[in-house]
């Protein structure tokens, strides 16, 4: 299989590829990359035309958006669990103080871990109800968004700085998702990870949609 430089699309000469050190050097643009990542860059453009339920690929005049909902059946468990958790922990610690009209510094400090836990698990619960992961693409630039509505986590990137779009193992596992702990990585000058809260089918769709878009974007550089 002939390896193609992700920066200038020129083929790598066999002598410029070192399999043992996993380094490939392009004499055309002087770019260095990892052959193992290039071998994993199989592109499936047909994926774009058949998104799984809860996923989308929208092309506009100025922007292309590829994304998927993070909705999950785990929400049916998380909602009643969090109502009980928040009601008993926060209601018992802070609600009793409000009802009595008394303030206890010791009890308030004791309740801080429960507040932090409630914020964390309610954010997971809301993502399982109505969250989404999107990549907004504008020419050579992109932005990853993970959140609810317009509120969430955003990271920008430039395709010129991306060598490969790969799937790797995540250090965390999202409740209710597949057990392989998959996550999408944009590797290059830096590494941008997202997608651990997506189902396997939706993550696969976004992965190959980005690879297809990047293959076209690289040719325009």
C-alpha positions as CSV (number, residue, x, y, z in Angstrom):
1,X,0.0,0.0,0.0
2,X,1.4,3.4,-1.0
3,X,1.4,6.0,1.7
4,X,0.4,9.6,0.9
5,X,1.6,12.7,2.7
6,X,-1.3,14.3,4.5
7,X,0.1,17.8,4.0
8,X,0.9,17.9,0.3
9,X,-0.7,14.7,-1.0
10,X,2.6,13.5,-2.5
11,X,3.5,9.7,-2.2
12,X,6.2,8.8,0.2
13,X,9.3,7.2,-1.3
14,X,10.0,3.8,0.2
15,X,13.4,5.0,1.5
16,X,11.7,7.8,3.5
17,X,9.6,5.5,5.6
18,X,11.1,3.9,8.8
19,X,8.7,1.3,10.0
20,X,10.8,0.5,13.1
21,X,10.7,4.0,14.5
22,X,7.2,4.7,13.0
23,X,8.5,7.9,11.2
24,X,7.9,9.0,7.6
25,X,9.5,12.0,6.0
26,X,8.1,13.7,2.9
27,X,10.9,15.2,0.8
28,X,8.4,17.4,-1.1
29,X,7.2,19.5,1.9
30,X,9.6,18.3,4.6
31,X,6.7,17.0,6.8
32,X,7.2,14.2,9.3
33,X,4.4,11.9,10.4
34,X,3.7,8.4,11.7
35,X,3.1,5.6,9.1
36,X,0.8,3.8,11.6
37,X,-1.6,6.7,11.6
38,X,-1.5,7.0,7.8
39,X,-2.4,3.3,7.5
40,X,-5.4,3.8,9.7
41,X,-6.8,6.6,7.5
42,X,-9.2,4.6,5.5
43,X,-11.8,7.0,4.1
44,X,-15.4,6.0,3.6
45,X,-17.2,8.9,1.9
46,X,-20.4,6.8,1.5
47,X,-20.9,7.1,5.3
48,X,-21.9,10.8,4.9
49,X,-24.9,9.9,2.8
50,X,-26.3,7.4,5.4
51,X,-26.0,8.8,8.9
52,X,-27.2,6.6,11.7
53,X,-30.2,7.7,13.8
54,X,-29.3,10.8,15.8
55,X,-26.4,11.9,13.6
56,X,-26.2,14.5,10.8
57,X,-24.0,16.0,8.1
58,X,-25.2,19.4,6.9
59,X,-23.6,21.4,4.2
60,X,-24.3,25.2,4.1
61,X,-22.9,28.1,2.1
62,X,-20.3,29.1,4.6
63,X,-20.2,26.1,7.0
64,X,-20.5,22.3,7.1
65,X,-21.7,20.7,10.4
66,X,-21.2,17.1,11.3
67,X,-22.5,15.9,14.6
68,X,-24.6,13.6,16.6
69,X,-26.8,13.6,19.7
70,X,-25.5,12.2,23.0
71,X,-28.9,11.0,24.0
72,X,-28.8,7.6,25.7
73,X,-31.2,5.2,27.4
74,X,-29.1,5.6,30.6
75,X,-31.1,8.8,31.1
76,X,-34.1,6.7,32.3
77,X,-31.9,5.6,35.2
78,X,-30.0,8.8,35.8
79,X,-33.0,11.1,36.2
80,X,-34.7,9.3,39.1
81,X,-31.3,8.5,40.6
82,X,-30.2,12.2,40.6
83,X,-33.6,13.3,42.0
84,X,-33.1,11.0,44.9
85,X,-29.4,11.9,45.3
86,X,-30.0,15.6,45.2
87,X,-33.1,15.5,47.3
88,X,-31.6,13.5,50.2
89,X,-28.0,14.8,50.1
90,X,-28.5,18.5,49.4
91,X,-32.0,18.7,50.8
92,X,-30.8,17.1,54.1
93,X,-27.7,19.3,54.4
94,X,-28.8,22.7,53.1
95,X,-32.6,22.3,53.1
96,X,-32.8,21.8,56.9
97,X,-30.7,24.9,57.5
98,X,-33.0,27.0,55.3
99,X,-36.1,25.5,57.0
100,X,-34.7,26.3,60.5
101,X,-33.3,29.7,59.5
102,X,-30.0,28.6,60.9
103,X,-26.6,28.5,59.3
104,X,-24.0,25.8,60.1
105,X,-20.5,26.3,58.7
106,X,-19.5,22.7,59.5
107,X,-22.5,21.2,57.8
108,X,-22.2,23.5,54.8
109,X,-18.5,22.5,54.3
110,X,-19.5,18.9,54.8
111,X,-22.0,19.3,51.9
112,X,-19.5,20.7,49.3
113,X,-18.5,17.2,48.0
114,X,-22.2,16.4,47.5
115,X,-22.7,19.7,45.6
116,X,-19.7,18.9,43.4
117,X,-21.0,15.4,42.8
118,X,-24.5,16.7,41.9
119,X,-23.1,19.2,39.4
120,X,-21.0,16.4,37.7
121,X,-23.7,13.8,37.6
122,X,-26.5,16.3,36.6
123,X,-24.3,17.4,33.7
124,X,-23.9,13.7,32.6
125,X,-27.6,13.3,33.0
126,X,-28.5,16.4,30.9
127,X,-26.1,15.3,28.2
128,X,-27.8,11.9,28.1
129,X,-31.2,13.7,27.7
130,X,-30.5,16.4,25.2
131,X,-26.7,16.8,24.6
132,X,-24.8,16.8,21.4
133,X,-21.3,16.6,19.9
134,X,-20.6,18.7,16.8
135,X,-17.8,19.7,14.5
136,X,-18.3,22.9,12.7
137,X,-16.2,23.2,9.6
138,X,-15.4,26.4,7.7
139,X,-12.9,25.8,4.9
140,X,-9.6,24.9,6.5
141,X,-10.7,25.6,10.1
142,X,-13.0,23.8,12.4
143,X,-14.5,23.9,15.9
144,X,-15.5,21.1,18.2
145,X,-18.5,21.7,20.4
146,X,-19.8,19.4,23.1
147,X,-22.7,20.6,25.2
148,X,-26.4,21.4,25.4
149,X,-28.0,24.0,23.1
150,X,-25.4,26.8,22.8
151,X,-23.8,26.1,26.2
152,X,-20.8,23.8,26.3
153,X,-17.2,23.1,25.7
154,X,-15.5,24.5,22.5
155,X,-12.1,23.9,20.9
156,X,-10.9,25.3,17.6
157,X,-8.4,23.7,15.2
158,X,-6.9,24.1,11.8
159,X,-6.7,21.2,9.3
160,X,-3.2,22.3,8.3
161,X,-2.1,21.3,11.8
162,X,-4.0,17.9,11.7
163,X,-2.0,14.9,10.5
164,X,-4.6,12.2,11.2
165,X,-8.2,11.6,12.5
166,X,-8.1,8.4,14.5
167,X,-10.1,6.5,17.1
168,X,-8.3,5.6,20.3
169,X,-9.0,4.3,23.7
170,X,-10.4,6.8,26.2
171,X,-9.2,7.0,29.8
172,X,-12.8,7.4,31.0
173,X,-16.0,5.6,30.1
174,X,-19.3,7.3,29.7
175,X,-22.2,5.7,31.4
176,X,-24.4,3.6,29.1
177,X,-21.9,3.6,26.2
178,X,-20.0,0.7,24.6
179,X,-17.3,-0.8,26.7
180,X,-14.3,-0.1,24.4
181,X,-14.1,3.5,25.7
182,X,-13.6,4.9,22.2
183,X,-12.8,8.5,21.5
184,X,-12.1,10.5,18.4
185,X,-8.6,12.1,18.2
186,X,-7.4,14.9,15.9
187,X,-3.6,14.4,16.0
188,X,-1.0,16.9,14.8
189,X,0.8,19.7,16.4
190,X,-1.5,19.0,19.4
191,X,-4.1,16.4,20.2
192,X,-7.8,17.2,20.4
193,X,-10.0,14.4,21.9
194,X,-13.8,14.2,22.0
195,X,-16.7,11.8,21.4
196,X,-16.4,9.5,24.4
197,X,-20.1,10.2,25.2
198,X,-21.2,9.1,21.7
199,X,-22.6,5.7,20.8
200,X,-20.2,3.5,18.6
201,X,-22.3,4.0,15.5
202,X,-22.5,7.8,15.9
203,X,-18.8,8.1,16.7
204,X,-17.9,6.0,13.6
205,X,-20.0,8.3,11.5
206,X,-18.3,11.5,12.7
207,X,-14.9,9.9,12.4
208,X,-15.2,9.0,8.8
209,X,-17.1,12.2,7.9
210,X,-14.1,14.2,9.3
211,X,-11.6,12.0,7.4
212,X,-13.5,12.6,4.2
213,X,-13.7,16.3,4.7
214,X,-10.1,16.5,5.7
215,X,-9.0,14.6,2.5
216,X,-10.7,17.3,0.4
217,X,-9.5,20.2,2.6
218,X,-5.8,19.0,2.4
219,X,-5.9,19.1,-1.4
220,X,-7.0,22.7,-1.3
221,X,-4.1,23.8,0.9
